C-alpha cells in the first residue's frame, strides 16, 4: 500500500551509498545497516498507518480516496494478525576530503 508505483521513487542508490562516498573522495567510511528490532518495526508500522488516514481526508482525488479507504480495513486485519513494516535503516558516514 505504501510502496510507490513510480520507478523514480525507488531509491536504488541507497545500497551503493558507501561506494558513492568513496568515489567522491570521502575517507574512513562506515556503512551501518540495521534491521529494526520487532518492537520498533511494529511502532513504525502504527505511525505509518496514520498517513493513509490523512490521505483519505485530504486528497481531492476521489479515486485515490476510494482505493485507500477500501484497503484500510484489510490493513487493519493484517496488523491485528501481526503484520508490520520491516524497514532496514542504513547510515553511512565518512570524513570529507581535505580541500
N, C-alpha and C positions, 0 to 999 in steps of 0.2 A: 504494500500500500504506500510506503514512503519512498521506495526506490524510484528515482526519476526515470522517465521514459526517453529523455533526450540524451543522446550519447555524450553531448558536451558537458553534462553534469556528472559523468563518471570520472572520478579523479584517478586516472591511470598512472599519473606521475608520482603519487604518494609512495608507492613501494620502491621507487627509484630515487627517493629524496637524498639518501646518503651519497649516492653516486653523483647526483646533481651538485651537492655541496662540494664534493671532491673536484669535480670538473670546473667549478667556479673558483677554486683555489683555497677553499677552507681547509684547515688542518685540525687535528685532534677531534675527529668526528666521532660522535657517539650516536648510535641508532638504537633506540629503545622501543620495542614492540611488545605491547601487553594486551592480553585478553582481559576483559572485565571480570572481576570476581562476581559470583552469582548474585549477591545482594545488590551490587551496583548495576548489573545488567538489568535486573528487574526494575530498579528505580528509574533508570534511563528510559526504559520502555513506558513506564507510567507517565513520565514527563512528556514523552513524545506524543502520547495519545491525546493530550490536551490540544496540540497543534491541529489535529484533524477536526476536532470540535470547533475550533476557532475558524477554520476554513469554511465549514458549513454555515457558520453565522455571518461571515464577512464577504464571501465570494459573490460576485454578481453573475457568475457563470452557473446557470441553473443545472446544466448537465453535470458539471463537477460536483455541485452541491448534492444532487440526487445520488450520484455514484458513491460519494463518500458516506452519505447517510445510510445507504444500503449496506455498505461494508462494515460500518461500526458495530452493529450487533454481533456479527461473526467474529470480529476482532476481540470484542469483549468476552465472548465464549472461549476463544482460544487463550486469552490472557488468564481467565479463571482456571483453565486447564493447565497453565504453567508456561505458555509461550511467552517469549520476550525477545527483545533485540539482543544481538550479540555483536557488539561493535568493538573491534580492536582499536587500540589507541597507539599511535606511533608518534614519538618525539625524536627529532633529530636536532642535535646541536653541534656547532663547530666553531673553531676560532677563525675570525676574519683574517684574510691575508694582510700582511703589513704593507702599508702604502709606499 
